[in-house]
């Protein structure tokens, strides 16, 4: 059977040119892969920026960068990683590819809108990176664009702001598409509580995308208008209030943190049952906790502003609400641990990444509680402790989950198997490297090393040097993953439809999937993760009739 | 086209939803889109409220400068235009295509008149030297700077939505002509009607906020 690599639907019917066949394709699988190609290019550019900063920070004093260049570098790293990579990341790539497959649908609800999202994303990328080459220098505000600095700085903030605005629009459209797809195109019989948990993660994410992104969109638009027309909403010399900018910015950007992690949690909930050969423990609790995290996530933005002028009562309320997020998150973690308890765990590469991510995320989450408490936050605010905390959650959590998901679905996407040995070594390098890189930062931050500074006191040298070594380790791990995937593509064995003995719908169709996924749509009246003596309980024949 | 079926373990058929011509999906998608619009305008209303609380007196004073009659006329125009647009959809569903075309055309015309009046109003302010970043405005009280800053941003953004509405309604007219919208297939028209309803609702809130607090 020809796969989606061989034939496709495009915006303009049948096109002969293979490049045009890709960039005008309205097939969700191709669009997901196009996102992936662009995003990982950007990811490695941002990793390059990070390594440059680490090299500069290897010893106190100036090494080879100007302070202004350093400011632009960390802004580039932040903007690229946040707006171009991790916020759209999992939904646009794996989500786009897997959502219809797991729902038993032939595409998303609005395939052409899906392509439009990709084009808007590309436009945002081009605009965002354009200031790198136009000569005025990249934005130097940090990815948060805090007013009034972002209104006053001479650096080229305008194109970056516009890019962020357009990327927001792209993200909204993806979220909208997913919400409608999940409501409308579930296979017959599949009610909400028979959906795979990755879909639950994407569903919660999609609502955050839809409801939070417009707030930051309009806020960034106001900054654009301040710079071009001088409107004055956030400009203190005209009576505007820069703290309001922070409020509006974090009303979006805090839920956005959960927007990054929720699809990651979804991946964990897919991988664990497949590699423990057991039903996931507490399916309903995990599903509901995704929705609760999304809901509570709206109410906690104030914890970013404990030091920017806020009443004590507001600080106490925000602190309390912040602690509350730990409850559904804890529910998830305990459910995962309970799933593994007495299971026959198969330690293949996706499982290793997921286990690593759970460990890292637990460290990141618990240090988040220290920062959510008002007292410690006053001490730790804007130190390397914060940097370590969010890298533990985002890099050690989300990106580890993302990479785990990439390994997990690699056979489905490519039809090939990668080399397990290489995959495990790459994980080992990355996991050890990650912890070597970030753990010293907790200590440096606790002792008072501020973040974002181009230089530091000699007392902190040892922490930065250990970090530098860790950075090299994790970078080599990442390069090795790319090599593993490349080699799998070149000379990997054929994967077959279901190499992991997984249970969800995407594993019942050929790898790589055919153009419209399902020749016949199955009827789904069973739970998503059911095993019987290590084998998937539910099996279909080629016409999607239940045979077990 | 025949309805596709999926069969359960007992052999019972169940209809399969498809993304082509999914009426419910198109409707749901548009409602979700309107939620994002509501969040966006909501943010601006929040900003308005906060600064109104801080600078009530200068807000009231600057509101007095706006022409409540022009604004009021525009409000009436939008109210009527929503009515004609809704009526147009109803007519189309009853198969009275020509009446529908006339009603959508009338709505488009009213939207253009709205924009014209809005242009006159902006022009009045600008000729007094009041626009964002102008020396005259920046010399005024901080509350007034914020009031007029928000006035231009919010009515400007609303105006952009009206312009988009004109484009959408022209598109609807083209679709009716080419058969893309038919009495039994009106989802595009319904969504544009919903959009126009939303645009008019935003104005219904904008009008008292900017024009009436000074009366």
HADDOCK unambig.tbl for C-alpha pairs under 7 A between the chains (distance, minus, plus):
assign (segid A and resid 109 and name CA) (segid B and resid 19 and name CA) 4.98 0.50 0.50
assign (segid A and resid 176 and name CA) (segid B and resid 29 and name CA) 6.37 0.50 0.50
assign (segid A and resid 176 and name CA) (segid B and resid 32 and name CA) 6.46 0.50 0.50
assign (segid A and resid 176 and name CA) (segid B and resid 33 and name CA) 6.98 0.50 0.50
assign (segid A and resid 180 and name CA) (segid B and resid 25 and name CA) 5.96 0.50 0.50
assign (segid A and resid 180 and name CA) (segid B and resid 28 and name CA) 6.51 0.50 0.50
assign (segid A and resid 180 and name CA) (segid B and resid 29 and name CA) 5.84 0.50 0.50
assign (segid A and resid 184 and name CA) (segid B and resid 17 and name CA) 6.97 0.50 0.50
assign (segid A and resid 184 and name CA) (segid B and resid 25 and name CA) 6.15 0.50 0.50
assign (segid A and resid 185 and name CA) (segid B and resid 17 and name CA) 5.73 0.50 0.50
assign (segid A and resid 185 and name CA) (segid B and resid 18 and name CA) 6.70 0.50 0.50
assign (segid A and resid 187 and name CA) (segid B and resid 16 and name CA) 6.76 0.50 0.50
assign (segid A and resid 188 and name CA) (segid B and resid 6 and name CA) 6.81 0.50 0.50
assign (segid A and resid 188 and name CA) (segid B and resid 14 and name CA) 6.30 0.50 0.50
assign (segid A and resid 188 and name CA) (segid B and resid 15 and name CA) 6.92 0.50 0.50
assign (segid A and resid 188 and name CA) (segid B and resid 16 and name CA) 6.07 0.50 0.50
assign (segid A and resid 210 and name CA) (segid B and resid 36 and name CA) 5.86 0.50 0.50
assign (segid A and resid 211 and name CA) (segid B and resid 36 and name CA) 5.76 0.50 0.50
assign (segid A and resid 211 and name CA) (segid B and resid 39 and name CA) 6.53 0.50 0.50
assign (segid A and resid 214 and name CA) (segid B and resid 36 and name CA) 5.82 0.50 0.50
assign (segid A and resid 214 and name CA) (segid B and resid 39 and name CA) 6.00 0.50 0.50
assign (segid A and resid 214 and name CA) (segid B and resid 40 and name CA) 5.00 0.50 0.50
assign (segid A and resid 215 and name CA) (segid B and resid 39 and name CA) 6.23 0.50 0.50
assign (segid A and resid 215 and name CA) (segid B and resid 40 and name CA) 5.41 0.50 0.50
assign (segid A and resid 215 and name CA) (segid B and resid 43 and name CA) 6.08 0.50 0.50
assign (segid A and resid 218 and name CA) (segid B and resid 40 and name CA) 6.05 0.50 0.50
assign (segid A and resid 229 and name CA) (segid B and resid 132 and name CA) 5.89 0.50 0.50
assign (segid A and resid 229 and name CA) (segid B and resid 133 and name CA) 5.76 0.50 0.50
assign (segid A and resid 230 and name CA) (segid B and resid 132 and name CA) 5.67 0.50 0.50
assign (segid A and resid 230 and name CA) (segid B and resid 133 and name CA) 4.55 0.50 0.50
assign (segid A and resid 231 and name CA) (segid B and resid 132 and name CA) 4.82 0.50 0.50
assign (segid A and resid 231 and name CA) (segid B and resid 133 and name CA) 6.10 0.50 0.50
assign (segid A and resid 231 and name CA) (segid B and resid 149 and name CA) 5.00 0.50 0.50
assign (segid A and resid 232 and name CA) (segid B and resid 146 and name CA) 6.61 0.50 0.50
assign (segid A and resid 232 and name CA) (segid B and resid 149 and name CA) 6.66 0.50 0.50
assign (segid A and resid 233 and name CA) (segid B and resid 146 and name CA) 6.20 0.50 0.50
assign (segid A and resid 233 and name CA) (segid B and resid 149 and name CA) 7.00 0.50 0.50
assign (segid A and resid 238 and name CA) (segid B and resid 142 and name CA) 5.73 0.50 0.50
assign (segid A and resid 238 and name CA) (segid B and resid 145 and name CA) 6.66 0.50 0.50
assign (segid A and resid 239 and name CA) (segid B and resid 142 and name CA) 4.85 0.50 0.50
assign (segid A and resid 239 and name CA) (segid B and resid 143 and name CA) 6.86 0.50 0.50
assign (segid A and resid 239 and name CA) (segid B and resid 146 and name CA) 6.88 0.50 0.50
assign (segid A and resid 240 and name CA) (segid B and resid 146 and name CA) 7.00 0.50 0.50
assign (segid A and resid 521 and name CA) (segid B and resid 6 and name CA) 5.87 0.50 0.50
assign (segid A and resid 522 and name CA) (segid B and resid 6 and name CA) 5.77 0.50 0.50
assign (segid A and resid 523 and name CA) (segid B and resid 6 and name CA) 5.45 0.50 0.50
assign (segid A and resid 523 and name CA) (segid B and resid 7 and name CA) 5.87 0.50 0.50
assign (segid A and resid 523 and name CA) (segid B and resid 8 and name CA) 5.34 0.50 0.50
assign (segid A and resid 546 and name CA) (segid B and resid 9 and name CA) 6.12 0.50 0.50
